[in-house]
Amino acid sequence: MSATRIANRYAKALYRLTGEDSNEARLVLEQIQLARALFDIELAAKILLSPVMPKSLKKKLFDAALSAAKAQPELHAFVGELVNAGRVQLFPLFVDSFAQILNLATGVVNADVVTAVAIDPTALMALTASLEKILGTKIHTSQHVDPELLGGFVVRLGNRMIDMSVKTKLDALSKSAAL
């Protein structure tokens, strides 16, 4: 079975444990995102991903992060079972899957905004507000930079894409000039 499918199963199980309450699930998401940050710390990531490190040490790392996030004992136990099952490497995928389940349940759409240069938060908020107005749904945006766009932006919303990049406009112009 693929890693994504396994991570999705863990995420669905945790969502059911929240009673499918979006407020409770949002709190749990914040807590597991804090624990996910362990993978951004080089030494912690080496310990968590090492097959020779004891599970008890991995549990202690997660417990420390979850305690800092003031997580309930049930969440500590859930993550402990994930460690016991030898699925620590799936934790980042599991967190992403849980976020997707919560977004789906609350009607939030994820949008990935790609720009040629980093834009200020005010401009990103204005773009998000415009997209929400057009689509009639709540949108959570993340921004990435791709200098090859030259200018403009590309927005990816699930299987939709809005391409307002200079690169695409130039490519279209050169194709039409070649005809």
SEDO-907184 format. One line per field, with one value per atom (N, C-alpha, C): residue in one letter; x, y, z; residue number from 1. Coordinates in Angstrom, 1 decimal. Atoms other than C-alpha are relative to their C-alpha. Layout:
% residues N
residuo = A|...
x = X|...
y = Y|...
z = Z|...
num = NUM|...
% end
This chain:
% residues 179
residuo = M|M|M|S|S|S|A|A|A|T|T|T|R|R|R|I|I|I|A|A|A|N|N|N|R|R|R|Y|Y|Y|A|A|A|K|K|K|A|A|A|L|L|L|Y|Y|Y|R|R|R|L|L|L|T|T|T|G|G|G|E|E|E|D|D|D|S|S|S|N|N|N|E|E|E|A|A|A|R|R|R|L|L|L|V|V|V|L|L|L|E|E|E|Q|Q|Q|I|I|I|Q|Q|Q|L|L|L|A|A|A|R|R|R|A|A|A|L|L|L|F|F|F|D|D|D|I|I|I|E|E|E|L|L|L|A|A|A|A|A|A|K|K|K|I|I|I|L|L|L|L|L|L|S|S|S|P|P|P|V|V|V|M|M|M|P|P|P|K|K|K|S|S|S|L|L|L|K|K|K|K|K|K|K|K|K|L|L|L|F|F|F|D|D|D|A|A|A|A|A|A|L|L|L|S|S|S|A|A|A|A|A|A|K|K|K|A|A|A|Q|Q|Q|P|P|P|E|E|E|L|L|L|H|H|H|A|A|A|F|F|F|V|V|V|G|G|G|E|E|E|L|L|L|V|V|V|N|N|N|A|A|A|G|G|G|R|R|R|V|V|V|Q|Q|Q|L|L|L|F|F|F|P|P|P|L|L|L|F|F|F|V|V|V|D|D|D|S|S|S|F|F|F|A|A|A|Q|Q|Q|I|I|I|L|L|L|N|N|N|L|L|L|A|A|A|T|T|T|G|G|G|V|V|V|V|V|V|N|N|N|A|A|A|D|D|D|V|V|V|V|V|V|T|T|T|A|A|A|V|V|V|A|A|A|I|I|I|D|D|D|P|P|P|T|T|T|A|A|A|L|L|L|M|M|M|A|A|A|L|L|L|T|T|T|A|A|A|S|S|S|L|L|L|E|E|E|K|K|K|I|I|I|L|L|L|G|G|G|T|T|T|K|K|K|I|I|I|H|H|H|T|T|T|S|S|S|Q|Q|Q|H|H|H|V|V|V|D|D|D|P|P|P|E|E|E|L|L|L|L|L|L|G|G|G|G|G|G|F|F|F|V|V|V|V|V|V|R|R|R|L|L|L|G|G|G|N|N|N|R|R|R|M|M|M|I|I|I|D|D|D|M|M|M|S|S|S|V|V|V|K|K|K|T|T|T|K|K|K|L|L|L|D|D|D|A|A|A|L|L|L|S|S|S|K|K|K|S|S|S|A|A|A|A|A|A|L|L|L
x = 0.8|0.0|0.9|-0.8|1.3|0.1|-0.2|2.6|-1.1|1.1|-0.1|-1.2|1.2|-2.9|0.1|-0.1|-1.6|-0.1|0.1|-1.1|-1.5|1.4|-4.7|-0.9|0.7|-6.0|0.2|-0.2|-4.3|-0.7|0.7|-5.6|-1.5|1.5|-9.2|-0.3|0.2|-8.9|0.1|-0.1|-7.7|-1.1|1.1|-10.4|-1.3|1.1|-13.0|0.1|-0.2|-11.4|-0.4|0.4|-12.1|-1.5|1.5|-15.8|-0.4|0.3|-15.6|-0.5|0.3|-15.9|1.1|-1.0|-14.1|0.8|-0.8|-13.1|1.1|-1.0|-11.5|1.0|-1.0|-9.9|1.0|-0.9|-8.5|1.1|-0.9|-6.9|1.0|-0.9|-5.5|1.0|-0.9|-4.1|1.1|-1.1|-2.2|1.0|-0.9|-0.8|0.9|-0.9|0.4|0.9|-0.9|1.8|1.2|-1.1|3.9|1.0|-0.8|5.1|0.7|-0.6|5.8|1.2|-1.2|8.3|1.2|-1.1|10.5|0.8|-0.7|11.3|0.8|-0.8|12.7|1.3|-1.2|15.3|0.9|-0.8|18.2|0.2|-0.3|19.1|-1.2|1.3|15.5|-0.5|0.4|14.8|0.8|-0.9|17.8|-0.5|0.5|16.5|-1.3|1.4|12.9|0.0|0.0|13.8|1.0|-1.0|16.6|-0.7|0.6|15.6|0.6|-0.7|18.1|-0.3|0.3|16.9|-1.2|1.1|14.7|-1.3|1.3|11.0|-0.3|0.2|11.0|0.6|-0.6|13.3|-0.9|0.8|11.1|-1.3|1.2|8.0|0.3|-0.3|9.8|0.1|0.0|10.5|-1.4|1.4|6.9|-0.7|0.6|5.7|0.4|-0.5|7.9|-0.7|0.6|6.5|-1.5|1.4|2.9|-0.3|0.1|3.3|0.1|-0.1|4.5|-1.2|1.2|1.4|-1.3|1.1|-0.8|-1.0|0.8|-2.1|-0.7|0.7|-4.6|0.7|-0.7|-3.4|-0.4|0.5|-5.5|0.9|-0.9|-3.3|1.4|-1.2|-0.2|0.0|0.2|-1.5|-0.1|0.2|-2.5|1.4|-1.3|1.0|0.9|-0.8|2.6|-0.3|0.3|0.7|0.6|-0.6|1.9|1.5|-1.4|5.5|0.1|0.0|4.8|-0.1|0.3|3.6|1.2|-1.1|6.9|-0.3|0.5|5.2|0.5|-0.5|7.2|0.3|-0.4|8.4|-1.3|1.3|4.7|-0.6|0.6|4.1|-0.2|0.3|4.5|-1.1|1.1|2.2|-1.3|1.2|-0.3|-0.5|0.4|-0.3|-0.7|0.6|-1.0|-1.3|1.2|-3.7|-1.1|0.9|-5.3|-0.5|0.4|-5.3|-0.9|0.9|-6.9|-1.4|1.2|-9.6|-0.8|0.6|-10.3|-0.5|0.4|-10.4|-1.2|1.2|-12.8|-1.2|1.2|-15.1|-0.5|0.4|-15.1|-0.2|0.2|-15.3|1.1|-1.2|-11.8|0.7|-0.8|-9.9|1.4|-1.4|-6.1|0.4|-0.4|-4.6|1.6|-1.4|-0.9|0.3|-0.3|0.2|1.5|-1.4|3.4|0.3|-0.3|5.0|1.5|-1.4|8.3|0.9|-0.7|9.3|-1.0|0.9|8.0|-0.8|0.9|5.0|-0.3|0.3|4.1|-1.3|1.2|1.4|-1.3|1.2|-1.0|-0.5|0.4|-1.0|-0.5|0.5|-1.4|-1.4|1.4|-4.4|-1.0|0.9|-5.9|-0.3|0.3|-5.5|-0.9|0.9|-7.0|-1.4|1.4|-10.0|-0.7|0.6|-10.5|-0.4|0.3|-10.4|-1.2|1.2|-12.8|-1.3|1.2|-15.2|-0.5|0.3|-15.0|-0.5|0.3|-15.2|-1.1|1.0|-17.6|0.3|-0.4|-15.6|1.2|-1.1|-13.0|1.3|-1.3|-9.4|1.1|-1.2|-6.2|1.1|-1.1|-3.2|1.4|-1.4|0.4|0.8|-0.7|3.0|1.4|-1.3|6.0|0.6|-0.7|8.6|0.6|-0.6|9.5|0.5|-0.5|11.8|-0.2|0.3|11.1|-1.3|1.2|7.7|0.2|-0.4|9.4|-0.9|1.0|6.3|-1.3|1.3|2.7|-0.1|0.2|1.4|-0.7|0.8|0.0|-0.7|0.7|-2.7|-0.5|0.4|-3.3|-1.1|1.1|-6.7|-0.4|0.4|-7.0|0.4|-0.3|-7.3|-0.2|0.1|-7.8|1.3|-1.2|-5.1|-0.4|0.1|-5.2|1.4|-1.4|-2.1|0.0|-0.2|-1.4|1.4|-1.4|2.3|0.5|-0.6|4.4|0.6|-0.6|6.2|-1.1|1.1|2.9|-0.5|0.4|1.9|1.0|-1.0|5.2|0.1|0.1|5.0|-1.1|1.1|1.6|0.2|-0.3|2.7|1.0|-1.0|5.7|-0.6|0.7|3.5|-0.9|0.9|1.0|0.8|-0.9|3.9|0.6|-0.6|5.3|-1.0|1.0|2.0|0.0
y = -1.2|0.0|1.2|-1.2|3.5|0.8|-0.8|5.8|1.1|-1.0|8.4|-0.6|0.7|5.9|-0.3|0.3|4.9|1.2|-1.3|8.5|0.5|-0.4|9.2|-0.8|0.8|6.3|0.5|-0.6|7.7|1.3|-1.4|11.2|-0.2|0.2|9.9|-0.5|0.5|8.0|1.1|-1.1|11.0|1.0|-0.9|13.2|-0.6|0.6|10.7|0.1|-0.1|10.8|1.4|-1.4|14.6|0.1|-0.1|13.8|0.7|-0.7|15.4|1.4|-1.3|18.7|0.9|-0.7|21.3|0.9|-0.8|23.5|-0.9|1.0|20.5|-0.4|0.5|19.3|1.1|-1.1|22.8|0.1|0.0|22.7|-1.1|1.2|19.2|0.2|-0.3|20.3|0.9|-0.9|23.2|-0.8|0.8|20.7|-0.9|1.0|18.1|0.8|-0.8|20.9|0.4|-0.3|21.9|-1.2|1.2|18.3|-0.3|0.2|18.2|0.8|-0.9|21.0|-0.7|0.8|18.4|-0.5|0.5|17.2|1.1|-1.1|20.7|0.2|0.0|20.3|-1.2|1.0|18.4|-1.2|1.1|16.4|-0.8|0.7|15.6|-0.8|0.8|14.5|-1.3|1.2|12.2|-1.1|0.9|10.6|-0.7|0.5|10.3|-1.0|0.8|8.8|-1.2|1.1|6.5|-1.3|1.3|2.8|-0.6|0.6|2.1|0.7|-0.7|4.7|-0.6|0.6|3.4|0.7|-0.6|4.0|0.9|-0.8|5.3|1.4|-1.3|8.2|0.8|-0.7|9.0|0.5|-0.4|9.0|1.2|-1.2|11.4|1.3|-1.2|13.8|0.5|-0.4|13.8|0.5|-0.4|14.0|1.4|-1.4|17.1|1.0|-0.9|18.8|0.1|-0.1|17.9|0.6|-0.6|18.9|1.5|-1.4|22.3|0.6|-0.4|22.5|-0.2|0.3|21.5|-0.9|1.0|18.5|-0.9|0.9|16.2|-1.4|1.4|12.7|-0.9|0.8|11.1|0.2|-0.2|12.8|-0.5|0.6|11.8|-1.5|1.4|8.2|-0.4|0.3|8.4|0.1|-0.1|9.6|-1.1|1.1|7.0|-1.3|1.2|4.3|0.1|-0.2|5.8|-0.4|0.3|5.5|-1.6|1.5|1.9|-0.8|0.7|0.9|0.2|-0.2|2.1|0.9|-0.9|4.8|1.5|-1.4|7.9|0.7|-0.6|8.6|0.6|-0.4|9.1|1.3|-1.1|11.9|1.2|-1.2|14.8|-0.2|0.3|13.2|-0.1|0.1|12.4|1.4|-1.3|16.0|0.7|-0.6|17.2|-0.6|0.7|14.6|0.5|-0.4|15.7|1.4|-1.4|19.4|-0.1|0.1|18.4|-0.5|0.4|16.5|1.1|-1.1|19.4|1.1|-1.0|21.8|-0.4|0.5|19.6|0.1|-0.1|19.4|1.4|-1.3|23.1|0.9|-0.7|24.1|0.9|-0.9|25.7|-0.6|0.5|25.4|0.5|-0.4|25.5|0.5|-0.6|27.8|0.2|-0.2|27.8|1.2|-1.1|31.2|0.0|0.0|31.2|1.3|-1.3|34.5|0.0|-0.1|35.6|0.5|-0.5|37.5|-0.1|0.0|37.4|1.2|-1.1|39.6|0.3|-0.3|41.4|-0.6|0.6|39.9|0.7|-0.7|42.7|-0.3|0.3|42.0|-1.5|1.4|38.2|0.0|0.0|39.0|0.6|-0.6|41.2|-1.0|1.0|38.4|-1.1|1.0|35.9|0.4|-0.5|38.1|0.1|0.0|38.5|-1.4|1.4|34.8|-0.5|0.4|34.2|0.5|-0.7|36.7|-0.7|0.6|35.1|-1.4|1.4|31.5|-0.3|0.2|32.0|-1.0|1.0|29.9|0.6|-0.4|30.4|-0.7|0.5|30.0|0.2|-0.1|29.3|0.0|-0.1|30.5|-0.2|0.1|29.6|0.6|-0.6|31.4|-0.7|0.5|30.1|0.9|-0.8|31.9|-0.8|0.7|30.8|1.1|-1.1|33.4|-0.2|0.3|31.7|0.7|-0.6|33.3|1.4|-1.3|36.7|1.1|-0.9|38.5|-0.6|0.5|38.1|-1.1|1.1|35.0|-1.2|1.2|31.5|-0.4|0.5|30.3|-1.4|1.3|26.6|-0.3|0.3|25.6|-1.4|1.4|21.8|-0.3|0.3|20.9|1.2|-1.3|24.5|0.8|-0.9|26.9|1.3|-1.3|30.6|0.5|-0.3|31.6|1.4|-1.4|35.3|0.4|-0.2|35.0|0.6|-0.6|37.0|-1.0|1.1|33.8|-0.6|0.6|32.3|0.9|-1.0|35.5|0.1|-0.1|35.7|-1.3|1.3|32.0|0.0|0.0|32.5|1.0|-1.0|35.6|-0.5|0.6|33.8|-1.1|1.0|30.9|0.6|-0.6|33.2|0.7|-0.6|35.1|-1.0|1.1|31.8|-0.5|0.5|31.0|1.0
z = 0.0|0.0|0.0|0.1|-0.8|1.3|-1.2|1.8|0.2|0.0|0.9|0.5|-0.5|1.4|1.4|-1.4|4.7|0.9|-0.7|5.8|0.1|0.0|4.7|1.0|-1.0|6.8|1.4|-1.3|9.9|0.2|-0.1|9.2|0.2|-0.2|8.8|1.3|-1.3|12.0|1.0|-1.0|13.9|-0.2|0.2|12.3|0.7|-0.6|13.5|1.6|-1.4|17.0|0.5|-0.4|17.1|0.0|0.0|16.8|-1.3|1.3|13.3|0.3|-0.4|15.2|-0.6|0.7|13.0|0.9|-1.0|16.0|0.7|-0.7|17.8|-1.0|1.1|14.5|-0.3|0.3|13.9|1.1|-1.1|17.3|-0.1|0.2|16.7|-1.1|1.1|13.4|0.4|-0.5|15.0|0.8|-0.8|17.5|-0.7|0.8|15.0|-1.0|0.8|12.8|0.8|-0.8|15.7|0.2|-0.1|16.1|-1.3|1.3|12.4|-0.2|0.1|12.8|0.5|-0.4|14.4|-1.2|1.2|10.9|-0.7|0.5|10.1|0.8|-0.9|12.9|-0.4|0.6|11.4|1.0|-0.9|14.5|0.4|-0.3|15.4|-1.1|1.1|11.9|-0.2|0.1|11.9|1.0|-1.0|15.1|-0.4|0.3|13.9|-1.2|1.2|10.5|0.1|-0.1|11.7|0.4|-0.3|11.7|1.3|-1.1|14.5|1.4|-1.2|17.0|0.7|-0.7|19.7|-0.1|0.1|19.5|1.2|-1.3|23.1|-0.2|0.3|22.0|-0.9|0.9|19.1|0.6|-0.8|21.4|0.9|-0.9|23.8|-0.8|0.9|20.9|-0.3|0.4|19.8|1.3|-1.3|23.5|0.4|-0.4|24.1|-0.9|0.9|21.0|0.3|-0.3|21.8|1.3|-1.3|25.4|-0.1|0.3|24.2|-0.6|0.7|22.1|0.9|-1.0|25.2|-0.6|0.6|23.4|1.0|-0.9|25.0|0.1|-0.1|26.2|-1.1|1.1|23.5|-1.3|1.2|20.8|0.3|-0.3|22.6|-0.3|0.2|22.6|-1.5|1.4|18.9|-0.7|0.7|17.8|0.5|-0.5|20.1|-0.7|0.8|18.2|-1.4|1.4|14.9|0.1|-0.2|16.3|0.2|-0.3|17.6|-1.3|1.3|14.1|-1.0|0.9|12.6|-1.1|1.1|10.6|0.1|-0.3|11.8|-1.3|1.3|8.2|-0.7|0.7|7.2|0.7|-0.8|9.8|-0.8|0.8|7.4|-0.9|0.9|4.9|0.8|-0.8|7.7|0.4|-0.4|8.8|-1.2|1.2|5.2|-0.3|0.3|4.8|1.0|-1.0|8.1|-0.4|0.4|6.9|-1.2|1.2|3.6|0.4|-0.5|5.4|0.7|-0.7|7.7|-1.0|1.0|4.7|-0.8|0.7|2.8|0.9|-0.9|5.8|0.3|-0.3|6.4|-1.3|1.2|2.7|-0.4|0.3|2.5|-1.1|1.2|-0.8|0.2|0.0|-0.8|-1.4|1.3|-3.4|0.2|0.0|-4.3|-1.0|0.8|-5.6|-0.3|0.4|-7.6|-0.7|0.5|-8.4|-0.4|0.4|-10.0|1.1|-1.2|-6.9|1.2|-1.2|-3.3|0.0|-0.1|-2.9|1.5|-1.4|0.3|0.5|-0.5|2.6|-0.3|0.3|1.9|-1.4|1.4|-1.9|0.0|0.0|-1.2|0.6|-0.6|1.1|-1.0|1.0|-1.6|-1.1|1.0|-4.2|0.6|-0.6|-1.8|0.1|-0.1|-1.1|-1.4|1.4|-4.9|-0.4|0.3|-5.4|0.7|-0.9|-2.5|-0.6|0.5|-4.0|-1.3|1.3|-7.5|0.2|-0.1|-6.4|1.1|-1.0|-3.4|1.0|-1.0|-1.0|0.7|-0.8|1.7|-0.6|0.6|0.4|0.9|-0.8|2.2|-1.0|1.0|0.2|0.5|-0.3|0.2|-1.2|1.1|-1.9|-0.2|0.4|-3.8|-1.1|1.0|-6.0|-1.1|1.2|-9.5|-0.9|0.8|-11.2|-1.5|1.4|-14.6|-0.5|0.4|-14.6|-0.6|0.4|-15.3|0.7|-0.7|-13.8|0.0|-0.1|-13.0|1.0|-1.0|-11.1|-0.7|0.3|-11.4|1.3|-1.2|-9.0|-0.3|0.2|-8.6|1.1|-0.9|-7.0|-0.3|0.3|-6.9|-1.4|1.4|-10.5|-1.0|0.8|-11.7|0.0|0.0|-12.7|-0.7|0.6|-13.4|-0.2|0.4|-15.3|-0.6|0.4|-15.5|-0.1|0.0|-15.9|-1.3|1.1|-18.3|-1.0|0.8|-19.5|-0.9|0.8|-20.6|-1.1|1.0|-22.4|-1.1|1.0|-24.2|-0.9|0.8|-25.2|-0.9|0.9|-26.6|-1.2|1.0|-28.5|-1.0|1.0|-30.0|-0.8|0.8|-31.1|-1.1|1.0|-32.8|-1.0|1.0|-34.5|-0.9|0.9|-35.8|-1.0|0.9|-37.5|-1.2
num = 1|1|1|2|2|2|3|3|3|4|4|4|5|5|5|6|6|6|7|7|7|8|8|8|9|9|9|10|10|10|11|11|11|12|12|12|13|13|13|14|14|14|15|15|15|16|16|16|17|17|17|18|18|18|19|19|19|20|20|20|21|21|21|22|22|22|23|23|23|24|24|24|25|25|25|26|26|26|27|27|27|28|28|28|29|29|29|30|30|30|31|31|31|32|32|32|33|33|33|34|34|34|35|35|35|36|36|36|37|37|37|38|38|38|39|39|39|40|40|40|41|41|41|42|42|42|43|43|43|44|44|44|45|45|45|46|46|46|47|47|47|48|48|48|49|49|49|50|50|50|51|51|51|52|52|52|53|53|53|54|54|54|55|55|55|56|56|56|57|57|57|58|58|58|59|59|59|60|60|60|61|61|61|62|62|62|63|63|63|64|64|64|65|65|65|66|66|66|67|67|67|68|68|68|69|69|69|70|70|70|71|71|71|72|72|72|73|73|73|74|74|74|75|75|75|76|76|76|77|77|77|78|78|78|79|79|79|80|80|80|81|81|81|82|82|82|83|83|83|84|84|84|85|85|85|86|86|86|87|87|87|88|88|88|89|89|89|90|90|90|91|91|91|92|92|92|93|93|93|94|94|94|95|95|95|96|96|96|97|97|97|98|98|98|99|99|99|100|100|100|101|101|101|102|102|102|103|103|103|104|104|104|105|105|105|106|106|106|107|107|107|108|108|108|109|109|109|110|110|110|111|111|111|112|112|112|113|113|113|114|114|114|115|115|115|116|116|116|117|117|117|118|118|118|119|119|119|120|120|120|121|121|121|122|122|122|123|123|123|124|124|124|125|125|125|126|126|126|127|127|127|128|128|128|129|129|129|130|130|130|131|131|131|132|132|132|133|133|133|134|134|134|135|135|135|136|136|136|137|137|137|138|138|138|139|139|139|140|140|140|141|141|141|142|142|142|143|143|143|144|144|144|145|145|145|146|146|146|147|147|147|148|148|148|149|149|149|150|150|150|151|151|151|152|152|152|153|153|153|154|154|154|155|155|155|156|156|156|157|157|157|158|158|158|159|159|159|160|160|160|161|161|161|162|162|162|163|163|163|164|164|164|165|165|165|166|166|166|167|167|167|168|168|168|169|169|169|170|170|170|171|171|171|172|172|172|173|173|173|174|174|174|175|175|175|176|176|176|177|177|177|178|178|178|179|179|179
% end
